[in-house]
Amino acid sequence: MLLRDSFGRSVELHLFAPSGVDFAEDWLNAGTLSRDADGAYLVNDIDYIIEYVNDAINGCNPDIDGKLDADLWVL
């Protein structure tokens, strides 16, 4: 999924399950996010999103019980 923040920075973010399925859009509930003309999801802070996902993978995200079994790719 393509993310763009309020600073104009863009990254591709992928969250892969052990099966190889990219479920980033579903897990981050992307349907609730606004999109710009080229389809990028608009967020306030890309670094916050990356830290939130990393914390879930590492088991230290207070919003998630246990560890998220996934690989995060940021391009």
N, C-alpha and C positions, 0 to 999 in steps of 0.2 A: 504494500500500500504506500502511496506517495503522501508524505506529510509536508505541510508548509506552515511555518510559524509566523508570528507577528513581526519578526525581524526580517522576513523575506527569505529565510534559509529553508531549503528543501532537502529531504532525505527519503530514500526508500526503506521501509521497515518491513521485515518479514519475521514471522514467528512460526517456526516449523515444529510440528508434533513428531514423535518418533517414527510415525508412518510416512513422513515426508509431506504431509498436508500443511499448507500455509494457512493458519487460522487467525492471523493478526487482526483482520477486520472484524471478525466475530468476537474475539476476546476483548478487544478494545471498544466494542459496541459502536463501531464506526458509523452506523446508520443514523446516529444522533448528531453527528458532526456536520458542519457546513462544508461545502466544497466550492472551490473556485472554478473559473471557466475551463481550465484544463483538467479538472477532475481531482486535483489534490485536496486531501482533507485538511481543513484549517484548524490549527491548534495554537494555543498561546505560547507554549514552550516545548520544543522538541526534546530538549535535554530532560525535562521532567518526565515525559512519556518514556524515554529510554530508561531512566532510573527506576520508574515504576515497574516496568517489565522486568528489568534485571533483579530488582528486589523480590519480585514474585518467583523468579527462577531460583534465586538463592535462598528462598524460604524466609525472608525477613520483611515481607510486605504485610502490614497489619490488616489489609483488606482481604488477604488470601490465606486460607488454612493450608499449611504445608507448603510444599514446593511445586511450582509449575513445571511440568515435564516438557520442556521445549528448548529449542535453540533460537536465539535472537540473532538476526542478521540486519545490520544497518549499512546501507550503501549510500 
